[in-house]
Structure formats: C-alpha cells, structure tokens
Amino acid sequence: SLKEALMKAKKEGKYVFMDAYAVWCGPCKWMEANTFRDKEVGEKFNKHFVSVKIDMEKGQGPAIAQKYKVRAYPTMFVLKPDGSVMKRILGAKKEKDLLAEVSEFID
C-alpha cells in the first residue's frame, strides 16, 4: 500500500516512486513490459526509491487518485516520505527518459 511504502521510505531515508495506473491502460502495460523491466532502471530505482504500483480503480486507488489529482494514465510521482509531491511525470516513458525525469533524485 502507499501508506506502507511511505513508512518504509521514511525508515530507509528514500523517496517513494508511485506508478498510478489502470489495468486497461495500454501505455501502462507497455511500461510494465519494457521500461520497468530494464536492468538499469531496476537497479537505480531499487537503490534510491521505495517503489509502489497502485491501480487507481481498485481498493485504495480511487482515494489516492482523488488526493493526487490523477487524470491520465500512467501518471508517476516522486513523493517525500510524508506523501508530498516532489515530481509528477505524465505519460509512458522509455528507459532513458524515465531515468532523466528522476535524475535529480538519484544523482
């Protein structure tokens, strides 16, 4: 859950990377199959973030979508451990583009 990810991030001194997706979203599926499976993306994200994927249409998703004003999928966020937004990333990204988007948090 997002709450657990935020608590873990606080404990580990990391940011949270949240992927807000929907199961029917084509670009979300593409990112899951490509970008998120990339070795470099995986290594850097595991080192610098507590990552969480949340279906915005199930369980805690609708409340999170409302809180963070998610209007399109995929929308990704870099969050502080208190849940505040450091960065919002809209749309599917290739590996290098996603790493460039989050470079300020991993360098």
Number of C-alpha atoms within 10 A of each C-alpha: 11 19 11 11 20 23 16 17 22 16 10 13 14 20 27 29 26 20 20 25 24 20 13 9 12 14 16 22 16 14 18 13 11 13 22 17 12 15 11 14 16 13 10 15 20 13 11 18 22 25 18 17 15 20 16 21 15 11 11 13 19 15 13 17 19 11 9 16 10 18 11 13 20 23 20 21 23 23 21 18 21 13 16 12 14 12 15 16 15 15 12 20 20 14 19 12 12 16 18 13 15 18 11 8 16 14 7
